[in-house]
């Protein structure tokens, strides 16, 4: 959950940072909406982790240096097409795969709140992957 939180938080930052520099209006609005979805998922994870743990939650720390490097590389992508491919086809797909694993590995009754969070995240983020693929193909 902490790794998903970190990736979604950084993805939100990356979407938000791209809005002003993007000349294509449709991409600006998509970045804005996708940043909102990421922020919603971050809040959802934060609430769930708070239910499972006592403070400090540890969500402000980088859970793994490899994730930090990945998101630094995604943010530094030189072209829009490269950024789109990295963000949507690599990061978002990895987040969805992690949600599926989390959902499948968690006990459906004992950890029902986590399963619910994973299902909701998978459902909401699946649209981002198809959007990203369509845009990369068109650009």
C-alpha positions, -999 to +999 in steps of 0.1 A: +000+000+000+028+024+008+045+018-026+012+024-044+007+056-023+041+068-033+037+060-071+002+077-072+014+107-053+044+112-077+022+105-107-002+132-094+027+156-092+038+147-127+004+152-142+000+185-125+034+197-136+027+189-172-006+208-174+009+243-180+035+233-206+012+211-227+000+229-258-028+204-267-059+214-249-073+179-247-042+166-230-043+195-205-078+185-195-069+148-194-039+156-172-061+175-148-087+148-145-061+121-142-043+141-115-076+143-097-081+105-099-045+100-085-052+124-057-084+105-048-065+072-048-038+087-026-064+098-001-081+064-002-048+047+006-039+071+033-072+065+051-068+027+047-032+027+060-043+049+089-070+023+098-043-004+098-015+013+116-009+037+145+009+069+137+034+076+123+021+062+091+054+066+072+037+077+040+060+106+035+091+084+031+103+069-001+094+032+002+121+021-022+148+040-041+140+022-073+106+037-073+120+072-067+144+067-097+116+054-119+094+084-112+123+108-116+129+093-151+092+095-160+091+132-149+122+140-169+109+124-202+120+149-229+090+146-252+053+143-247+050+110-264+078+095-242+062+109-211+028+095-221+042+061-228+061+060-195+033+074-174+004+054-188+019+023-203+045+017-176+035+033-143-003+031-145-002-004-158+022-014-130-002+002-104-031-017-118-012-050-118-002-043-081-039-037-073-048-070-089-021-088-069-032-070-037-069-079-043-060-115-051-036-120-022-057-104+005-082-125+024-116-114+011-132-113+046-104-106+070-091-078+048-122-067+030-114-029+033-081-035+015-098-056-012-124-028-017-096-002-021-078-024-046-109-030-066-118+007-067-083+017-077-082-010-105-116+001-118-108+039-118-073+036-132-081+011-160-095+040-181-062+058-178-044+029-195-067+028-225-066+066-228-028+065-227-026+038-254-050+057-277-031+090-273+004+075-279-009+058-311-024+091-324+006+112-316 
